[in-house]
C-alpha cells in the first residue's frame, strides 16, 4: 500500500503514545479541497500536537500519513485511545465521494486490518454528537466491508440520479433511457423518496456488482 509520508513536524511534548488500535473511526474534512498539510496547520492552531488523524485520503485516491499509529489521536473525544482516525478530503454533507477516494478507503481499511486484525469500523457520528463524516458519505459500505467481501451475490444501489432538462431549460426529470444504458442486460428497479430517485439492480454475482461500481463512478452508492 502506497502511503505518502510528508514528514509533518509534531509538537512532541503534546503527543501521547501507547495507542493500541481496536477500531477505525472515519471522518470527513468538511472542506471540499484541502491537503494533509492544511489539516496539520489547522490542528496546530487548535493548540494540538499536529494533525489529529492517523491517515488522510484525498479525492484523487492518494493516501497520506498523519500521526504515528502508536500515538493517541485527537479526532474523537472519548474514543481517541485505541482507535485509528481516517479523514477523507471533502464535505460529505454536500458532495458524493469520488470512486478513486472510495477505493483508496477500502484498500486502507484492508491494509490496516491485515496489520492489526479485524478492526471495527465506526463513523465519527456513531461515537459523538456530530454529523461527521456526512449524510452522503457511504459509511455502511465501509462498515460492511468484510461482509461484502465474503458474500457471493449482492445488488447495486445508485446515488440519487440527476435531473435532465429540455433545451429551453424547462424541467423534464431523470433521463431513464440514458441512465439505463449503464445497466445493459441487468434488470433495474426505480426507487424514490422525497429527496429523489435512485436505482437498485437485481441480485447479481459480486464480481458483476464490482464491475458496475467502476462503471457508474460518482453514481455508485452501495453494494448490498
C-alpha positions as MATLAB code, in Angstrom:
seq = 'XXXXXXXXXXXXXXXXXXXXXXXXXXXXXXXXXXXXXXXXXXXXXXXXXXXXXXXXXXXXXXXXXXXXXXXXXXXXXXXXXXXXXXXXXXXXXXXXXXXXXXXXXXXXXXXXXXXXXXXXXXXXXXXXXXXXXXXXXXXXXXXXXXXXXXXXXXXXXXXXXXXXXXXXXXXXXXXXXXXXXXXXXXXXXXXXXXXXXXXXXXXXXXXXXXXXXXXXXXXXXXXX';
ca = [
       0.000    0.000    0.000;
       1.444    3.362   -1.011;
       1.143    5.718    1.961;
       2.778    9.103    1.434;
       4.734   10.475    4.389;
       5.295   14.236    4.088;
       7.349   14.315    7.317;
       4.942   16.509    9.250;
       6.537   18.153   12.278;
       4.657   17.481   15.504;
       4.977   19.126   18.910;
       6.443   16.045   20.537;
       5.702   17.196   24.094;
       1.976   17.092   23.254;
       1.971   13.624   21.658;
       0.828   10.757   23.854;
       1.858    7.206   22.949;
       0.612    3.731   23.804;
      -2.202    3.627   21.251;
      -3.162    0.002   20.538;
      -5.803    0.075   17.770;
      -9.007   -1.933   18.086;
     -11.184    0.252   15.866;
     -11.114    2.702   12.969;
     -13.070    5.965   13.086;
     -13.975    7.600    9.770;
     -14.222   11.365    9.272;
     -14.618   13.941    6.527;
     -12.581   17.135    6.434;
     -15.740   19.237    5.985;
     -13.719   21.082    3.340;
     -14.161   20.407   -0.363;
     -10.460   20.876   -1.059;
      -7.593   20.605    1.414;
      -4.264   18.868    1.941;
      -2.742   16.926    4.809;
      -0.561   19.979    5.449;
      -3.662   22.179    5.700;
      -5.202   19.951    8.351;
      -1.902   19.719   10.212;
      -1.741   23.523   10.302;
      -5.375   23.853   11.421;
      -4.836   21.407   14.264;
      -1.593   23.065   15.352;
      -3.575   26.307   15.556;
      -6.007   24.496   17.870;
      -3.093   24.017   20.244;
      -2.740   20.316   19.441;
       0.407   18.314   18.699;
      -0.471   18.448   14.989;
      -2.913   16.637   12.737;
      -5.308   14.641   14.883;
      -5.918   11.886   12.311;
      -3.618    8.964   11.586;
      -4.401    8.906    7.838;
      -5.755   11.345    5.261;
      -7.230   10.348    1.886;
      -7.506   12.882   -0.919;
     -10.190   12.817   -3.601;
      -7.691   11.521   -6.174;
      -7.142    8.407   -4.034;
      -3.727    9.332   -2.651;
      -3.222    8.308    0.985;
      -1.140   10.362    3.430;
       0.295    9.556    6.852;
      -0.838   11.692    9.750;
       0.030   10.832   13.337;
       2.036    7.684   14.025;
      -0.269    4.715   14.622;
       1.154    4.322   18.111;
       0.300    7.915   19.030;
      -3.078    8.676   20.597;
      -5.177   10.682   18.144;
      -7.161   13.900   18.503;
     -10.177   13.164   16.338;
     -12.984   11.736   18.504;
     -13.278   12.862   22.107;
     -13.668    9.897   24.426;
     -12.541    7.398   21.775;
      -9.074    8.610   20.812;
      -7.284    5.858   22.732;
      -7.482    2.504   20.958;
      -8.511    3.946   17.608;
      -7.096    4.997   14.254;
      -8.622    8.103   12.693;
      -9.009    8.260    8.907;
     -10.074   11.557    7.355;
     -11.419   11.920    3.806;
     -10.922   15.180    1.917;
     -14.334   16.646    1.075;
     -17.584   17.825    2.589;
     -19.859   14.802    2.500;
     -22.889   16.671    3.724;
     -22.920   18.227    0.238;
     -20.778   16.060   -2.078;
     -20.604   12.413   -3.094;
     -17.349   10.534   -2.718;
     -15.229   10.052   -5.895;
     -14.549    6.458   -6.933;
     -10.763    6.799   -6.533;
     -11.152    8.033   -2.958;
     -13.747    5.385   -2.140;
     -11.466    2.601   -3.407;
      -8.487    4.028   -1.517;
     -10.565    3.962    1.672;
     -11.421    0.300    1.095;
      -7.767   -0.541    0.412;
      -6.548    1.329    3.501;
      -9.017   -0.441    5.773;
      -7.942   -3.819    4.339;
      -4.295   -2.869    4.878;
      -4.878   -1.803    8.492;
      -6.904   -4.934    9.245;
      -4.088   -7.017    7.813;
      -1.726   -5.239   10.196;
      -3.844   -5.079   13.369;
      -6.619   -7.658   12.965;
     -10.339   -7.175   12.386;
     -10.685   -3.554   13.497;
     -14.295   -2.419   13.980;
     -15.341    0.478   11.743;
     -17.219    3.491   13.121;
     -18.333    6.792   11.728;
     -17.453    9.757   13.940;
     -21.181   10.429   14.435;
     -21.686    6.976   15.960;
     -19.429    7.853   18.872;
     -20.059   11.570   19.347;
     -22.849   14.077   18.659;
     -21.782   15.239   15.189;
     -22.831   14.839   11.547;
     -19.317   13.713   10.526;
     -18.496   12.008    8.139;
     -21.630   13.422    6.489;
     -25.023   12.179    5.330;
     -23.724   11.499    1.797;
     -20.688    9.529    2.972;
     -21.073    5.774    2.191;
     -20.473    4.734    5.794;
     -22.428    1.479    5.501;
     -20.119    0.287    2.706;
     -17.035    0.663    4.872;
     -18.706   -0.818    7.952;
     -19.897   -3.851    5.968;
     -16.631   -4.344    4.077;
     -15.848   -7.786    5.478;
     -19.413   -8.989    4.905;
     -19.368   -7.720    1.313;
     -16.031   -9.423    0.638;
     -17.336  -12.772    1.825;
     -20.741  -12.894    0.147;
     -21.125  -14.304   -3.358;
     -24.005  -12.114   -4.524;
     -25.424   -8.656   -3.974;
     -27.199   -5.812   -5.695;
     -26.079   -2.329   -6.674;
     -27.677    0.866   -5.391;
     -27.063    4.198   -7.131;
     -26.969    7.656   -5.616;
     -29.883    9.997   -6.226;
     -29.995   10.456  -10.005;
     -29.571   13.906  -11.608;
     -32.491   15.610  -13.329;
     -32.478   16.314  -17.065;
     -33.808   19.474  -18.693;
     -35.309   20.329  -22.068;
     -33.392   22.540  -24.470;
     -35.453   25.515  -23.331;
     -34.386   24.897  -19.746;
     -37.747   23.590  -18.562;
     -37.756   20.669  -16.142;
     -38.095   17.138  -17.538;
     -36.866   14.742  -14.837;
     -34.482   11.788  -14.801;
     -33.446   10.616  -18.290;
     -34.056    6.912  -17.690;
     -33.015    5.824  -21.187;
     -29.578    7.356  -20.631;
     -29.258    6.039  -17.089;
     -30.274    2.500  -18.064;
     -27.614    2.442  -20.796;
     -25.160    1.816  -17.933;
     -27.062   -1.348  -16.947;
     -27.202   -3.355  -20.180;
     -28.606   -6.826  -19.549;
     -29.405   -6.043  -15.909;
     -32.933   -5.754  -14.519;
     -33.328   -2.454  -12.672;
     -35.871   -1.148  -10.196;
     -36.601    2.563   -9.820;
     -36.997    3.628   -6.187;
     -37.812    7.054   -4.770;
     -38.328    9.077   -1.627;
     -38.979   12.803   -1.039;
     -35.305   13.561   -1.783;
     -35.194   11.992   -5.241;
     -34.966    8.893   -7.422;
     -32.399    6.098   -7.462;
     -31.963    2.636   -8.991;
     -31.462   -0.773   -7.396;
     -30.468   -3.748   -9.538;
     -31.499   -7.374   -9.444;
     -29.306   -9.700   -7.378;
     -26.027  -10.245   -9.231;
     -22.721  -12.091   -8.743;
     -20.490   -9.937   -6.546;
     -17.938   -9.652   -9.377;
     -20.596   -8.067  -11.602;
     -21.567   -5.715   -8.780;
     -17.966   -4.570   -8.509;
     -17.758   -4.008  -12.278;
     -20.923   -1.892  -12.148;
     -19.409    0.094   -9.290;
     -16.481    1.029  -11.534;
     -18.763    1.806  -14.497;
     -21.112    4.034  -12.510;
     -18.397    6.189  -10.957;
     -19.978    9.018   -8.946;
     -23.450    7.493   -9.443;
     -22.475    4.432   -7.377;
     -23.711    4.383   -3.786;
     -23.508    0.868   -2.358;
     -23.441   -2.897   -2.856;
     -25.989   -4.606   -0.637;
];
